[in-house]
Amino acid sequence: MSLSTFPVEITPEAITQMRAILERKGHAGDFVRIGVKGGGCSGFEYVIRFESTARESDLVWTDGDLKVLLDPKSAEFLAGSKLIWTGNLLGGGFGFENPNASRSCGCGVSFTPKSL
């Protein structure tokens, strides 16, 4: 799936960091799953984890050897979002700029969707 049709934009800095983490942790060739799940202080939590297999229903975005998975239900909550790497010394890491969030927690890990 090309970047233009994947529901989430992934910044070059986030791509670089995902590759580095996969390599450093010995997960080269694995997938990076992004998504949302119920929980957190605002209703939904963002998910970023490594997986060795994809589900048949997953949306898959590739950039060379990097493969990112997104399940269709999470895609509804993340459509139009941007996955970024903040790189801050304090609290740096991955984050989502999500236009579908009506409110986010202070740490940026969870959000309340506009539709709720």
C-alpha positions as CSV (number, residue, x, y, z in Angstrom):
1,M,0.0,0.0,0.0
2,S,1.4,3.4,-0.9
3,L,1.8,6.1,1.6
4,S,-0.8,8.2,-0.2
5,T,-3.5,5.5,0.4
6,F,-2.5,4.5,4.0
7,P,-4.8,6.2,6.5
8,V,-1.9,7.4,8.7
9,E,1.0,9.6,7.5
10,I,4.3,8.5,8.9
11,T,7.0,11.1,9.2
12,P,10.6,10.4,8.0
13,E,11.8,10.8,11.6
14,A,9.3,8.1,12.8
15,I,10.4,5.8,9.9
16,T,14.0,6.2,10.8
17,Q,13.3,5.5,14.5
18,M,11.1,2.4,13.7
19,R,13.9,0.9,11.6
20,A,16.5,1.6,14.3
21,I,14.4,0.1,17.1
22,L,13.6,-3.0,15.0
23,E,17.3,-3.5,14.3
24,R,18.5,-2.8,17.8
25,K,15.9,-5.2,19.4
26,G,16.6,-7.9,16.8
27,H,13.2,-7.7,15.2
28,A,14.5,-7.0,11.6
29,G,11.9,-8.3,9.2
30,D,9.1,-8.0,11.7
31,F,6.1,-5.7,11.4
32,V,5.3,-2.6,13.4
33,R,1.7,-2.6,14.4
34,I,0.0,0.8,15.1
35,G,-3.5,1.1,16.3
36,V,-5.8,2.0,19.2
37,K,-7.4,0.0,22.0
38,G,-9.8,0.8,24.7
39,G,-8.3,2.1,27.9
40,G,-6.1,4.9,29.2
41,C,-7.3,7.9,31.0
42,S,-9.2,9.4,28.0
43,G,-11.0,6.3,26.7
44,F,-8.6,4.9,24.0
45,E,-4.9,4.2,24.0
46,Y,-2.5,4.4,21.1
47,V,-0.7,1.1,20.3
48,I,2.8,0.6,18.7
49,R,4.3,-2.8,19.0
50,F,6.2,-5.5,17.1
51,E,4.6,-8.5,15.5
52,S,6.0,-11.3,13.4
53,T,2.8,-11.9,11.3
54,A,0.1,-9.9,9.7
55,R,-3.6,-10.6,9.9
56,E,-5.5,-11.1,6.6
57,S,-7.6,-7.9,7.3
58,D,-4.7,-5.7,8.1
59,L,-3.8,-2.6,6.0
60,V,-0.1,-2.8,5.3
61,W,2.2,0.1,4.5
62,T,5.8,-0.6,3.3
63,D,8.8,1.5,2.8
64,G,11.6,-0.8,1.7
65,D,12.2,-3.3,4.5
66,L,9.8,-1.5,6.9
67,K,6.3,-2.9,7.2
68,V,3.6,-1.1,9.2
69,L,0.3,-2.8,10.1
70,L,-3.0,-1.2,10.9
71,D,-6.3,-3.0,11.6
72,P,-9.4,-1.6,9.9
73,K,-11.2,-0.6,13.2
74,S,-8.1,1.4,14.3
75,A,-8.0,3.0,10.9
76,E,-11.4,4.6,11.6
77,F,-10.0,6.3,14.7
78,L,-6.6,7.2,13.1
79,A,-7.6,8.3,9.6
80,G,-5.9,11.5,8.7
81,S,-3.5,11.2,11.6
82,K,0.3,11.7,11.5
83,L,2.7,9.4,13.4
84,I,5.6,11.5,14.5
85,W,8.9,11.0,16.5
86,T,9.3,13.9,18.9
87,G,13.0,13.3,19.8
88,N,12.7,15.4,22.9
89,L,15.1,14.8,25.7
90,L,12.2,14.7,28.2
91,G,9.3,12.5,27.2
92,G,10.5,12.0,23.7
93,G,9.2,9.2,21.5
94,F,6.5,8.3,19.1
95,G,3.3,10.3,19.1
96,F,0.1,10.8,17.1
97,E,-1.3,14.1,15.8
98,N,-4.9,12.9,15.5
99,P,-7.6,15.1,14.0
100,N,-10.2,12.7,15.3
101,A,-9.4,13.3,19.0
102,S,-11.6,15.7,20.8
103,R,-9.3,15.5,23.9
104,S,-6.0,13.9,24.7
105,C,-4.4,13.1,28.0
106,G,-1.4,15.1,29.2
107,C,1.1,12.4,28.3
108,G,-0.3,11.9,24.7
109,V,-0.8,8.2,25.1
110,S,-4.6,8.2,25.2
111,F,-7.4,10.2,23.6
112,T,-11.2,10.7,23.4
113,P,-12.5,10.4,19.9
114,K,-14.8,13.2,18.5
115,S,-17.5,10.6,17.8
116,L,-18.1,9.7,21.4
